[in-house]
Amino acid sequence: MELNYTPRSIAEIEDIKKKPITDVIGDFSMSNIALFVQKGMRVSEEKAFGEIEKYFEAGGDMVALYLTILEALQKKGFLPKALNIKELRAKMENLKF
């Protein structure tokens, strides 16, 4: 999934959620994930949910998608580079249920 965030898209997310991006990313919910996908892909809410469904059908899960969002935010400078998302992803992939 190709996500591209800009200062404008981040400001739109903050305006919708009425809190700073640092607080928004702490809320792990499907509605937040959908909003991040919508703004990162610059599509409608309906299209964002369709893309999420495709992602799940291809074997992805909610946590993996959330980590993809965090990586995209970090790549564009909205999260600190010191945050090791790749290590977190590796830990999540190695969990046994």
C-alpha positions as CSV (number, residue, x, y, z in Angstrom):
1,M,0.0,0.0,0.0
2,E,1.5,3.3,-1.1
3,L,1.0,6.0,1.6
4,N,2.3,9.5,1.2
5,Y,1.8,12.1,3.9
6,T,2.3,15.9,3.6
7,P,2.0,18.7,6.1
8,R,-1.5,19.4,4.7
9,S,-2.7,15.8,5.1
10,I,-1.3,15.7,8.7
11,A,-3.1,19.0,9.5
12,E,-6.3,17.6,8.1
13,I,-6.0,14.5,10.3
14,E,-5.4,16.8,13.3
15,D,-8.4,19.0,12.4
16,I,-10.6,15.9,12.1
17,K,-9.4,14.3,15.4
18,K,-9.0,17.7,17.2
19,K,-5.7,16.6,18.7
20,P,-2.0,16.6,17.6
21,I,-0.6,13.9,15.4
22,T,1.4,12.5,18.3
23,D,-1.9,11.8,20.2
24,V,-3.7,10.5,17.1
25,I,-1.1,7.8,16.4
26,G,-1.5,6.5,20.0
27,D,-5.1,5.6,19.3
28,F,-4.9,2.1,17.7
29,S,-8.3,1.8,16.1
30,M,-9.8,0.9,12.7
31,S,-11.3,4.4,12.4
32,N,-7.8,6.0,12.8
33,I,-6.2,3.4,10.5
34,A,-8.9,4.2,7.8
35,L,-8.3,7.9,8.3
36,F,-4.6,7.5,7.8
37,V,-5.1,5.4,4.7
38,Q,-7.6,7.9,3.3
39,K,-5.2,10.8,3.9
40,G,-2.1,8.9,2.9
41,M,-3.6,7.7,-0.4
42,R,-5.6,10.9,-1.0
43,V,-8.8,9.0,-1.6
44,S,-12.4,9.0,-0.3
45,E,-13.3,7.2,3.0
46,E,-15.1,4.5,0.9
47,K,-12.0,3.9,-1.2
48,A,-9.8,3.8,1.9
49,F,-11.9,1.0,3.4
50,G,-11.8,-0.8,0.1
51,E,-8.0,-0.7,0.1
52,I,-7.9,-1.9,3.7
53,E,-10.1,-4.8,2.7
54,K,-7.8,-5.7,-0.2
55,Y,-4.8,-5.5,2.2
56,F,-6.5,-7.9,4.6
57,E,-7.5,-10.3,1.8
58,A,-3.9,-10.4,0.6
59,G,-2.9,-11.7,4.1
60,G,-2.1,-8.4,5.9
61,D,-3.5,-7.7,9.3
62,M,-4.4,-4.6,11.3
63,V,-1.1,-4.4,13.2
64,A,1.0,-4.8,10.1
65,L,-1.0,-2.0,8.4
66,Y,-0.5,0.2,11.4
67,L,3.2,-0.4,11.3
68,T,3.2,0.5,7.6
69,I,1.4,3.7,8.4
70,L,4.0,4.5,11.1
71,E,6.9,3.8,8.7
72,A,5.3,6.2,6.1
73,L,4.9,8.9,8.7
74,Q,8.5,8.4,9.8
75,K,9.8,8.5,6.2
76,K,8.2,11.9,5.7
77,G,9.5,13.3,8.9
78,F,6.4,13.2,11.1
79,L,7.9,10.7,13.5
80,P,11.4,10.6,15.0
81,K,14.0,8.6,13.1
82,A,15.2,7.2,16.4
83,L,11.9,5.2,16.6
84,N,12.9,1.7,15.4
85,I,9.8,0.6,13.6
86,K,11.6,-2.2,11.7
87,E,12.6,-3.8,15.0
88,L,9.1,-3.5,16.3
89,R,7.8,-5.1,13.0
90,A,10.3,-8.0,13.4
91,K,9.2,-8.6,17.0
92,M,5.5,-8.7,16.0
93,E,6.2,-11.1,13.1
94,N,8.1,-13.5,15.4
95,L,5.3,-13.7,18.0
96,K,3.7,-17.1,18.4
97,F,0.0,-17.3,19.2
